[in-house]
Structure formats: C-alpha cells, structure tokens
C-alpha cells in the first residue's frame, strides 16, 4: 500500500481529557462547559461538541493541561444535572497530522492503523489543515510509530528523526500560554462553506478499521470531508460526526453499508461550516465561550463544533449561516496583520 504523503506531525503531551454527556434537550455547552471554564481561566487545548440524534444526546469533550484536568472535570460536573455523565482521563497526548486537504482517506488510514495496533482512540477533531487524535500517554510512542507506517513525512525518515527535531518544542509551546485577555478577541479570518450534509454514526473501537475502510472508499471518488469529530460514547464506543458535500446520499449510504453493515447512519441536510482561524486558540482561555455566547445572542443553534491546533470549526443550519457570521464578526476582530 502506497503511503499518503503529509508534511508534518505535532505532539502535545501531558494533558487531561474530560467528556460530558447529557440526555434529552439539555444542551449545556455554554452554561455547563464553556462559561465555567472561562470564569476559572482554564485553557483548552482541544474541544469537540455534537448535539446528536435530533437533540436526544449532547456530548462535549475537551482537553486541558494535566494539572488542570481534575478541577475542570469537577467544575463541569457541578454545572450539569444528575443525569449527566462526566468522565476524566488523565495522562493523554494530542497527535496532529497535516495537511489532510479534506481527504477522507487520511482519516480512514489513520483509523485503520490505530485499529490494527489496538491503540484506543479517545477523540478526534479536524481543522482546515490538521486532523488531531487523542490517545493515552502510554500509547503515544506506539501511535507515532504507527503513523510513520501509514504516512510519509518527507522531512523525517523515521520516528527517531522526528523525535530528534521535536525535543524541546513541547517546553517552548507551554511557555507561550497567555495570561492576559483582550477586550475584543483578535482572529485572522472567518471562512464560510455552505451546501453540506452533516453525517453521524456511533461505532465500537473494534469497528474503527471498517469505518476507516469506508472513508478510504469515499476518498477514491474524490469526495471532500470538510469537518470531522469523534467523541466518547457509552460502552467504549465513539460518536463520529462529519461533513460531506450535499447530494450523493444514496452512494454514501451504500459505501457505509458495505463496510459497516446495519450501523445506524443519520444525515442532517442543508448545513454550513464556519472556520475561525487563530491566532490564539489553544493558548488562551475563554475563546470558545465568546463564540458560543455570540451564536446564542442571535438564536443560532450549534449542531457540531471542533477546536484544534489554531482553528475553531462550527457547523450550523444553512438558515442560520448569515446570523452566525454577523454574530461572529461583531464579537471577534480580524487582525490587520
């Protein structure tokens, strides 16, 4: 099998992963997660969210520095009802590969190699440039070796070459964490994309290889996957949400059925994506809270959200695209440089 050529691999170690799940219409992203974490000045290095099954289940997952994980989990639990489930996983790493260029086969191959090596995937989110995965610290080295088996990184001949270049960068990354807050948050740009469908399915860890095969098959038809997240679900399962261009529903269902049998696959049509590009995501607290608060002020329903590397990706209904853009433009300031 020919390796997929990518440009780079980034590692952020020493984190904690918190996931909350609320049944019914209890969408607590703002009041139960983003607001209390912002008030506590908790920096998020990763965030994903999905309001699944027409409101039947709301799942949010985020990562912090390891030392902040237990306090963040307790804070979120205190702002959720007793029916909510809040889980904490310490000692995790975030591995990001780039650029994926919206190719489903990049995610597909990644899922296949993790499944083949029986490495547990705790979560996933994409930005326009990168795909980030959450794995335990104990499995980080094996995951990196596995990525080098599946992908070609021209700048590094082997994992040892990559480690040699990486050494010391983790310390530098942690030193840039900011302790101040702008009155108006500066960003580089807001990019929008419409005419999308939002697909969702839940699979067991043991089915990740089959899901990967389905995505590789989709990629062979040159279809583009502009957004993907994976959140922890019950019984060691993962809930995936991803956006594909609208149309072609019959073909897409046929592909997934051929690889995953009768796994339930839902499609939310007529959605749009908004991408907000840095510069300060990942090293500033309160960014996600500002975004969610801005959308709520315009009555925009958030269907899915992913924050990784230096971008926020937001999925809304097409009917909410214009008010969503207006809300974000009023709440964030585009940088002049």
C-alpha positions as a Markdown table, in Angstrom:
| # | Residue | x | y | z |
|---|---|---|---|---|
| 1 | Unk | 0.0 | 0.0 | 0.0 |
| 2 | Unk | 1.4 | 3.4 | -1.0 |
| 3 | Unk | 1.9 | 5.7 | 1.9 |
| 4 | Unk | -0.1 | 9.0 | 2.0 |
| 5 | Unk | 2.3 | 11.9 | 1.8 |
| 6 | Unk | 1.9 | 14.5 | 4.6 |
| 7 | Unk | 4.0 | 17.4 | 5.7 |
| 8 | Unk | 4.1 | 17.2 | 9.5 |
| 9 | Unk | 3.2 | 15.6 | 12.8 |
| 10 | Unk | 2.7 | 17.6 | 16.0 |
| 11 | Unk | 2.5 | 16.3 | 19.6 |
| 12 | Unk | 1.1 | 17.9 | 22.7 |
| 13 | Unk | 1.8 | 15.8 | 25.8 |
| 14 | Unk | 0.8 | 15.9 | 29.4 |
| 15 | Unk | -2.9 | 16.6 | 29.0 |
| 16 | Unk | -6.2 | 15.6 | 30.5 |
| 17 | Unk | -9.3 | 14.7 | 28.6 |
| 18 | Unk | -12.8 | 15.5 | 30.0 |
| 19 | Unk | -16.0 | 14.3 | 28.4 |
| 20 | Unk | -19.6 | 15.1 | 29.4 |
| 21 | Unk | -22.8 | 13.5 | 28.0 |
| 22 | Unk | -26.3 | 14.9 | 28.7 |
| 23 | Unk | -29.5 | 13.1 | 27.7 |
| 24 | Unk | -32.6 | 14.9 | 26.2 |
| 25 | Unk | -32.6 | 18.5 | 25.2 |
| 26 | Unk | -30.1 | 19.6 | 27.9 |
| 27 | Unk | -27.6 | 21.4 | 25.6 |
| 28 | Unk | -25.2 | 22.7 | 28.2 |
| 29 | Unk | -22.2 | 23.7 | 26.1 |
| 30 | Unk | -22.4 | 27.3 | 27.2 |
| 31 | Unk | -23.6 | 27.2 | 30.8 |
| 32 | Unk | -22.2 | 23.8 | 31.7 |
| 33 | Unk | -18.8 | 23.8 | 30.0 |
| 34 | Unk | -17.6 | 27.0 | 28.3 |
| 35 | Unk | -18.8 | 29.6 | 30.8 |
| 36 | Unk | -17.5 | 28.0 | 34.0 |
| 37 | Unk | -14.2 | 27.1 | 32.4 |
| 38 | Unk | -13.7 | 30.7 | 31.1 |
| 39 | Unk | -14.5 | 32.1 | 34.6 |
| 40 | Unk | -11.9 | 29.7 | 36.0 |
| 41 | Unk | -9.4 | 30.9 | 33.4 |
| 42 | Unk | -8.9 | 27.3 | 32.2 |
| 43 | Unk | -7.1 | 27.0 | 28.9 |
| 44 | Unk | -8.4 | 24.4 | 26.4 |
| 45 | Unk | -6.1 | 22.7 | 24.1 |
| 46 | Unk | -8.9 | 20.7 | 22.3 |
| 47 | Unk | -12.7 | 21.0 | 22.2 |
| 48 | Unk | -15.4 | 19.0 | 20.4 |
| 49 | Unk | -19.1 | 19.0 | 20.7 |
| 50 | Unk | -22.1 | 17.4 | 19.0 |
| 51 | Unk | -25.9 | 17.7 | 19.6 |
| 52 | Unk | -26.8 | 14.3 | 18.3 |
| 53 | Unk | -30.0 | 12.4 | 17.3 |
| 54 | Unk | -32.2 | 15.5 | 16.9 |
| 55 | Unk | -31.4 | 16.5 | 20.5 |
| 56 | Unk | -31.5 | 13.1 | 22.1 |
| 57 | Unk | -27.9 | 13.3 | 23.3 |
| 58 | Unk | -25.5 | 16.1 | 23.8 |
| 59 | Unk | -21.8 | 15.3 | 24.1 |
| 60 | Unk | -18.9 | 17.6 | 24.8 |
| 61 | Unk | -15.2 | 16.7 | 25.2 |
| 62 | Unk | -12.2 | 18.9 | 25.9 |
| 63 | Unk | -8.6 | 18.7 | 26.9 |
| 64 | Unk | -6.6 | 20.8 | 29.3 |
| 65 | Unk | -3.1 | 20.6 | 30.8 |
| 66 | Unk | -2.9 | 17.6 | 33.0 |
| 67 | Unk | -2.7 | 19.6 | 36.2 |
| 68 | Unk | -6.0 | 21.3 | 35.5 |
| 69 | Unk | -7.9 | 18.2 | 34.5 |
| 70 | Unk | -9.5 | 17.2 | 37.8 |
| 71 | Unk | -10.6 | 20.7 | 38.7 |
| 72 | Unk | -12.1 | 21.2 | 35.2 |
| 73 | Unk | -14.0 | 17.9 | 35.5 |
| 74 | Unk | -15.4 | 18.8 | 38.9 |
| 75 | Unk | -16.4 | 22.2 | 37.6 |
| 76 | Unk | -18.3 | 20.8 | 34.7 |
| 77 | Unk | -19.9 | 18.2 | 36.8 |
| 78 | Unk | -21.2 | 20.9 | 39.2 |
| 79 | Unk | -22.9 | 22.7 | 36.3 |
| 80 | Unk | -24.7 | 19.6 | 35.0 |
| 81 | Unk | -27.8 | 17.8 | 36.1 |
| 82 | Unk | -27.5 | 14.5 | 38.0 |
| 83 | Unk | -28.5 | 12.6 | 34.7 |
| 84 | Unk | -25.3 | 13.8 | 33.0 |
| 85 | Unk | -22.1 | 11.6 | 32.8 |
| 86 | Unk | -18.8 | 13.3 | 33.3 |
| 87 | Unk | -15.6 | 11.3 | 32.7 |
| 88 | Unk | -11.9 | 12.3 | 33.3 |
| 89 | Unk | -9.0 | 10.6 | 31.6 |
| 90 | Unk | -5.6 | 11.9 | 32.7 |
| 91 | Unk | -2.2 | 11.4 | 31.0 |
| 92 | Unk | -3.2 | 11.9 | 27.4 |
| 93 | Unk | -1.5 | 13.2 | 24.3 |
| 94 | Unk | -2.9 | 15.1 | 21.3 |
| 95 | Unk | -1.3 | 13.9 | 18.0 |
| 96 | Unk | -2.0 | 16.1 | 14.9 |
| 97 | Unk | -1.1 | 15.3 | 11.3 |
| 98 | Unk | -1.2 | 17.8 | 8.5 |
| 99 | Unk | -2.2 | 18.8 | 5.9 |
| 100 | Unk | -5.2 | 16.5 | 5.3 |
| 101 | Unk | -6.5 | 18.6 | 2.4 |
| 102 | Unk | -10.1 | 17.4 | 3.2 |
| 103 | Unk | -9.2 | 13.9 | 2.0 |
| 104 | Unk | -11.4 | 11.2 | 3.8 |
| 105 | Unk | -8.7 | 8.7 | 3.2 |
| 106 | Unk | -6.3 | 10.5 | 5.6 |
| 107 | Unk | -8.7 | 9.9 | 8.4 |
| 108 | Unk | -9.6 | 6.5 | 7.1 |
| 109 | Unk | -6.0 | 5.3 | 7.0 |
| 110 | Unk | -5.4 | 6.8 | 10.5 |
| 111 | Unk | -8.4 | 4.9 | 11.9 |
| 112 | Unk | -7.2 | 1.7 | 10.2 |
| 113 | Unk | -3.7 | 1.7 | 11.6 |
| 114 | Unk | -4.8 | 2.6 | 15.1 |
| 115 | Unk | -7.3 | -0.3 | 15.0 |
| 116 | Unk | -4.7 | -2.7 | 13.6 |
| 117 | Unk | -2.3 | -1.9 | 16.5 |
| 118 | Unk | -5.3 | -1.9 | 19.0 |
| 119 | Unk | -4.5 | 1.6 | 20.1 |
| 120 | Unk | -7.5 | 3.2 | 21.8 |
| 121 | Unk | -8.8 | 6.4 | 20.1 |
| 122 | Unk | -10.2 | 8.7 | 22.8 |
| 123 | Unk | -11.3 | 11.5 | 20.5 |
| 124 | Unk | -10.7 | 13.3 | 17.2 |
| 125 | Unk | -11.2 | 16.7 | 15.7 |
| 126 | Unk | -10.2 | 18.4 | 12.4 |
| 127 | Unk | -9.2 | 21.9 | 11.5 |
| 128 | Unk | -9.0 | 23.1 | 7.9 |
| 129 | Unk | -5.3 | 22.0 | 7.9 |
| 130 | Unk | -4.9 | 19.2 | 10.5 |
| 131 | Unk | -6.5 | 16.1 | 12.0 |
| 132 | Unk | -5.9 | 15.7 | 15.7 |
| 133 | Unk | -6.3 | 12.5 | 17.7 |
| 134 | Unk | -6.3 | 11.9 | 21.4 |
| 135 | Unk | -4.5 | 8.8 | 22.8 |
| 136 | Unk | -3.2 | 7.8 | 26.2 |
| 137 | Unk | 0.3 | 8.8 | 27.1 |
| 138 | Unk | 1.1 | 5.1 | 27.5 |
| 139 | Unk | 0.2 | 4.5 | 23.8 |
| 140 | Unk | 1.7 | 7.7 | 22.4 |
| 141 | Unk | 5.0 | 6.2 | 21.2 |
| 142 | Unk | 3.2 | 3.3 | 19.6 |
| 143 | Unk | 0.8 | 5.7 | 17.9 |
| 144 | Unk | 3.7 | 7.8 | 16.4 |
| 145 | Unk | 5.4 | 4.6 | 15.1 |
| 146 | Unk | 2.1 | 3.6 | 13.6 |
| 147 | Unk | 1.7 | 7.0 | 11.9 |
| 148 | Unk | 5.1 | 6.6 | 10.3 |
| 149 | Unk | 4.0 | 3.2 | 8.9 |
| 150 | Unk | 0.9 | 4.7 | 7.3 |
| 151 | Unk | 2.1 | 8.2 | 6.2 |
| 152 | Unk | 5.2 | 9.6 | 4.6 |
| 153 | Unk | 6.7 | 12.7 | 6.2 |
| 154 | Unk | 9.4 | 13.9 | 3.8 |
| 155 | Unk | 11.3 | 15.9 | 6.4 |
| 156 | Unk | 11.7 | 12.8 | 8.7 |
| 157 | Unk | 13.0 | 9.4 | 7.5 |
| 158 | Unk | 11.9 | 7.7 | 10.7 |
| 159 | Unk | 10.2 | 8.3 | 14.1 |
| 160 | Unk | 13.7 | 8.8 | 15.7 |
| 161 | Unk | 14.4 | 11.6 | 13.2 |
| 162 | Unk | 11.1 | 13.2 | 14.2 |
| 163 | Unk | 11.8 | 12.8 | 17.9 |
| 164 | Unk | 15.2 | 14.5 | 17.5 |
| 165 | Unk | 13.5 | 17.5 | 15.9 |
| 166 | Unk | 10.7 | 17.6 | 18.4 |
| 167 | Unk | 12.8 | 17.5 | 21.5 |
| 168 | Unk | 12.4 | 20.8 | 23.4 |
| 169 | Unk | 9.5 | 22.1 | 21.4 |
| 170 | Unk | 6.9 | 21.0 | 24.0 |
| 171 | Unk | 8.5 | 23.2 | 26.6 |
| 172 | Unk | 8.5 | 26.2 | 24.2 |
| 173 | Unk | 4.8 | 25.6 | 23.4 |
| 174 | Unk | 3.8 | 25.7 | 27.0 |
| 175 | Unk | 5.7 | 28.9 | 27.6 |
| 176 | Unk | 3.6 | 30.8 | 25.1 |
| 177 | Unk | 0.4 | 30.3 | 27.1 |
| 178 | Unk | -1.0 | 33.8 | 27.7 |
| 179 | Unk | -2.2 | 35.2 | 31.0 |
| 180 | Unk | -4.0 | 38.3 | 29.7 |
| 181 | Unk | -7.3 | 38.8 | 27.9 |
| 182 | Unk | -8.2 | 41.1 | 25.1 |
| 183 | Unk | -11.4 | 43.2 | 25.3 |
| 184 | Unk | -12.1 | 42.1 | 21.7 |
| 185 | Unk | -10.5 | 38.8 | 20.7 |
| 186 | Unk | -8.4 | 39.1 | 17.6 |
| 187 | Unk | -8.5 | 36.5 | 14.8 |
| 188 | Unk | -7.1 | 36.1 | 11.4 |
| 189 | Unk | -10.2 | 35.3 | 9.4 |
| 190 | Unk | -13.7 | 33.8 | 9.3 |
| 191 | Unk | -14.3 | 31.5 | 6.4 |
| 192 | Unk | -17.7 | 30.0 | 5.5 |
| 193 | Unk | -18.8 | 27.0 | 3.4 |
| 194 | Unk | -22.3 | 26.0 | 2.6 |
| 195 | Unk | -24.1 | 23.2 | 0.7 |
| 196 | Unk | -23.1 | 20.5 | 3.1 |
| 197 | Unk | -24.6 | 17.5 | 4.8 |
| 198 | Unk | -23.7 | 16.5 | 8.4 |
| 199 | Unk | -23.5 | 12.8 | 8.9 |
| 200 | Unk | -23.4 | 11.0 | 12.3 |
| 201 | Unk | -22.8 | 7.4 | 13.4 |
| 202 | Unk | -21.6 | 5.6 | 16.6 |
| 203 | Unk | -19.2 | 2.7 | 16.4 |
| 204 | Unk | -17.3 | 0.4 | 18.7 |
| 205 | Unk | -13.5 | 0.7 | 19.0 |
| 206 | Unk | -13.4 | -2.7 | 17.2 |
| 207 | Unk | -15.2 | -1.2 | 14.2 |
| 208 | Unk | -12.8 | 1.6 | 13.6 |
| 209 | Unk | -10.9 | -0.3 | 10.9 |
| 210 | Unk | -14.2 | -0.8 | 9.0 |
| 211 | Unk | -15.1 | 2.8 | 9.3 |
| 212 | Unk | -11.6 | 3.7 | 8.0 |
| 213 | Unk | -12.2 | 1.4 | 5.0 |
| 214 | Unk | -15.5 | 3.2 | 4.3 |
| 215 | Unk | -13.7 | 6.6 | 4.4 |
| 216 | Unk | -10.9 | 5.4 | 2.1 |
| 217 | Unk | -13.6 | 4.2 | -0.4 |
| 218 | Unk | -15.2 | 7.6 | -0.3 |
| 219 | Unk | -11.9 | 9.2 | -0.9 |
| 220 | Unk | -11.4 | 7.2 | -4.1 |
| 221 | Unk | -14.3 | 9.1 | -5.6 |
| 222 | Unk | -12.5 | 12.4 | -4.7 |
| 223 | Unk | -15.3 | 13.5 | -2.3 |
| 224 | Unk | -14.1 | 16.0 | 0.3 |
| 225 | Unk | -14.7 | 15.7 | 4.0 |
| 226 | Unk | -14.5 | 19.3 | 5.3 |
| 227 | Unk | -15.1 | 18.5 | 9.0 |
| 228 | Unk | -14.8 | 15.5 | 11.4 |
| 229 | Unk | -15.1 | 15.0 | 15.1 |
| 230 | Unk | -15.2 | 11.9 | 17.3 |
| 231 | Unk | -16.5 | 11.9 | 20.8 |
| 232 | Unk | -16.5 | 9.2 | 23.5 |
| 233 | Unk | -19.8 | 7.5 | 23.9 |
| 234 | Unk | -21.2 | 4.7 | 26.2 |
| 235 | Unk | -19.7 | 1.2 | 26.3 |
| 236 | Unk | -16.3 | 2.2 | 24.9 |
| 237 | Unk | -17.8 | 3.5 | 21.7 |
| 238 | Unk | -17.1 | 6.6 | 19.6 |
| 239 | Unk | -19.7 | 9.0 | 18.1 |
| 240 | Unk | -18.5 | 10.4 | 14.8 |
| 241 | Unk | -19.9 | 13.5 | 13.0 |
| 242 | Unk | -18.5 | 14.6 | 9.7 |
| 243 | Unk | -19.5 | 16.9 | 6.8 |
| 244 | Unk | -19.6 | 16.0 | 3.1 |
| 245 | Unk | -20.8 | 18.0 | 0.2 |
| 246 | Unk | -24.6 | 17.7 | -0.1 |
| 247 | Unk | -26.0 | 15.3 | -2.6 |
| 248 | Unk | -24.9 | 11.7 | -3.3 |
| 249 | Unk | -26.7 | 10.4 | -0.2 |
| 250 | Unk | -27.5 | 7.1 | -1.8 |
| 251 | Unk | -23.9 | 6.5 | -2.8 |
| 252 | Unk | -22.6 | 7.4 | 0.7 |
| 253 | Unk | -25.1 | 5.1 | 2.4 |
| 254 | Unk | -24.2 | 2.3 | 0.1 |
| 255 | Unk | -20.5 | 2.7 | 0.9 |
| 256 | Unk | -21.0 | 2.7 | 4.7 |
| 257 | Unk | -23.5 | -0.2 | 4.5 |
| 258 | Unk | -20.9 | -2.3 | 2.6 |
| 259 | Unk | -18.3 | -1.8 | 5.3 |
| 260 | Unk | -20.3 | -1.4 | 8.5 |
| 261 | Unk | -23.5 | -3.4 | 7.8 |
| 262 | Unk | -26.5 | -2.2 | 9.6 |
| 263 | Unk | -24.8 | 0.5 | 11.7 |
| 264 | Unk | -27.2 | 3.4 | 12.0 |
| 265 | Unk | -26.2 | 6.4 | 9.9 |
| 266 | Unk | -28.0 | 9.7 | 10.2 |
| 267 | Unk | -27.8 | 12.7 | 7.8 |
| 268 | Unk | -28.7 | 16.2 | 8.7 |
| 269 | Unk | -29.0 | 18.0 | 5.4 |
| 270 | Unk | -28.6 | 21.7 | 4.5 |
| 271 | Unk | -25.9 | 22.7 | 6.9 |
| 272 | Unk | -23.0 | 25.1 | 6.7 |
| 273 | Unk | -19.5 | 25.3 | 8.2 |
| 274 | Unk | -17.7 | 28.3 | 9.6 |
| 275 | Unk | -14.0 | 28.3 | 10.3 |
| 276 | Unk | -12.4 | 30.8 | 12.6 |
| 277 | Unk | -8.6 | 30.9 | 12.3 |
| 278 | Unk | -6.4 | 31.9 | 15.3 |
| 279 | Unk | -4.1 | 33.3 | 16.3 |
| 280 | Unk | -4.7 | 32.5 | 19.9 |
| 281 | Unk | -6.7 | 29.2 | 20.1 |
| 282 | Unk | -5.1 | 26.6 | 22.3 |
| 283 | Unk | -3.2 | 29.1 | 24.4 |
| 284 | Unk | -6.0 | 31.4 | 25.6 |
| 285 | Unk | -8.9 | 30.8 | 27.9 |
| 286 | Unk | -12.5 | 32.0 | 27.0 |
| 287 | Unk | -12.3 | 31.7 | 23.2 |
| 288 | Unk | -15.0 | 29.0 | 22.9 |
| 289 | Unk | -17.2 | 30.8 | 25.5 |
| 290 | Unk | -17.1 | 34.0 | 23.4 |
| 291 | Unk | -18.0 | 32.1 | 20.3 |
| 292 | Unk | -20.9 | 30.2 | 21.9 |
| 293 | Unk | -22.2 | 33.3 | 23.6 |
| 294 | Unk | -22.1 | 35.2 | 20.3 |
| 295 | Unk | -24.1 | 32.5 | 18.5 |
| 296 | Unk | -26.7 | 32.3 | 21.3 |
| 297 | Unk | -27.2 | 36.0 | 21.1 |
| 298 | Unk | -28.5 | 35.6 | 17.6 |
| 299 | Unk | -30.5 | 32.4 | 18.3 |
| 300 | Unk | -28.2 | 30.2 | 16.3 |
| 301 | Unk | -28.4 | 26.5 | 17.0 |
| 302 | Unk | -24.9 | 24.9 | 17.1 |
| 303 | Unk | -25.0 | 21.4 | 15.6 |
| 304 | Unk | -21.3 | 20.5 | 16.0 |
| 305 | Unk | -18.1 | 22.1 | 16.9 |
| 306 | Unk | -14.4 | 21.3 | 16.8 |
| 307 | Unk | -11.4 | 23.2 | 18.1 |
| 308 | Unk | -7.9 | 22.0 | 17.5 |
| 309 | Unk | -4.5 | 23.5 | 16.5 |
| 310 | Unk | -5.4 | 27.1 | 15.8 |
| 311 | Unk | -8.9 | 27.0 | 14.4 |
| 312 | Unk | -12.5 | 26.7 | 15.5 |
| 313 | Unk | -14.8 | 24.8 | 13.1 |
| 314 | Unk | -18.6 | 25.4 | 13.6 |
| 315 | Unk | -21.5 | 23.6 | 12.0 |
| 316 | Unk | -24.9 | 25.3 | 11.8 |
| 317 | Unk | -28.0 | 25.0 | 9.7 |
| 318 | Unk | -27.8 | 26.9 | 6.4 |
| 319 | Unk | -30.7 | 29.1 | 7.5 |
| 320 | Unk | -28.5 | 30.2 | 10.4 |
| 321 | Unk | -25.4 | 31.0 | 8.4 |
| 322 | Unk | -25.9 | 34.7 | 7.9 |
| 323 | Unk | -26.9 | 35.5 | 11.5 |
| 324 | Unk | -23.9 | 33.3 | 12.7 |
| 325 | Unk | -21.5 | 35.3 | 10.5 |
| 326 | Unk | -22.9 | 38.6 | 11.8 |
| 327 | Unk | -22.6 | 37.4 | 15.4 |
| 328 | Unk | -19.0 | 36.3 | 15.0 |
| 329 | Unk | -18.0 | 39.5 | 13.1 |
| 330 | Unk | -19.5 | 41.5 | 16.0 |
| 331 | Unk | -17.7 | 39.5 | 18.7 |
| 332 | Unk | -14.2 | 39.0 | 17.1 |
| 333 | Unk | -11.8 | 41.4 | 15.4 |
| 334 | Unk | -9.9 | 40.4 | 12.3 |
| 335 | Unk | -6.2 | 41.1 | 12.6 |
| 336 | Unk | -4.7 | 43.6 | 10.2 |
| 337 | Unk | -1.5 | 41.6 | 10.0 |
